[in-house]
Amino acid sequence: MGAHVSGWDVIWDFKNVAIVGSGALGMYYGGRIAEAGGDVRFLARGDFDALSHSGIRAESVAGDFHLPRVEVFRRPEEIGPVDLVIVAWKATANGALASTLPPLFHEGTQVLTLQNGLGNCEAIAEIVGAERVCGGLCFVCVNRTAPGRISHTAGGRLTIGGFSKGLPGRAEAMAARFREAKIPASPTDNLLMAQWEKLLWNIPFNGLSVAEGGVTTDVLLSDPKTENTIRELMREVVMAARAQGIPLEEALVEANIERTRPMGPYRPSTMIDFMEGRELEIVPIWEEPLLRAREAGVAVPALEKLLDRMIVRLAERG
């Protein structure tokens, strides 16, 4: 079971894990847990054949790994109930949550979503209950380079928090599970603040990489005008968060810009989706933060302009 109660203490024991979405994030984090000896079961769509035949191969700054054999399935019913479900697919696939999650759950199952943006925990909570849901923020540069292959070039840190109070110790136990797999992970008691802190980077860099027609982060920072736009967008995120009682620090603006410079020609995930003709996570990363800013009475003209530019680019792409 995912947990059992002894007196007033809850002991979490995530013996088996299902990875829902075996793209770059799912293969990296699930692969690390499997590499450390964990019972990991991958739910895969497009990469099913590659994972079945060749497993996962990762080139990583934290150490390359190759898992020639992984447990991979096409349907959640084939996986069955597990202790921990990690949702690692893009939010654009969330319409399938209602049919995917229930077959993976027993009475103690918990779910951790690694998805970007806002509203994902709410979508999962509607299906399984808020007390079962945690959110994870991934600060990592990892891309899928071919079926079953990933490139991890920087970062990897995870911040994990409960969507609701629920039972104690869940986020701590999940973070410990990742640390066992040599992934830096820590719990937070303020998931919403961590989500807005992640948006501070995602909104400008992912958004402008598309609005500029498909360019890498080094190109964005090479143009002083675009760099100023990045700062403007970040400051709007800080203001919107503060208006909702989320104390983001102004210093995060420069810190995020400076940590991006050494990444070189990094391709944000939304840029990759745009260039490859896939649907973008417009709602959780840009529209929902914009809606919440407006509801808090904060003007965010740079964010509005960015969203308009992205929609035009999508229309041009067809």
Protein Blocks (a to p, Z undefined) as FASTA:
>chain_A
ZZdcehjbccdddfbccdehjafklmmmmmmmmmnopacddddfklmmmmmmnopadddf
kbpaddfbacddfbfklnopafbdcdfbdfklmmmmmmmmmmmpcfkbccddfbecehjl
mmmmmmnopklpccdddddddddfbghiacdfbgjiacdddfblmjghklmmmmmmmmmn
opacdddfblklmmmmmmmmmmmmmmmmmmnopaafklmmmpmklmmmmmmmmmmmmmmm
mmnopacdfklmmmmmmmmmmnmpadcfklmmmmnopacfkklmmmmmmmmmmmnopacf
klmmmmmmmmmmmmmnZZ
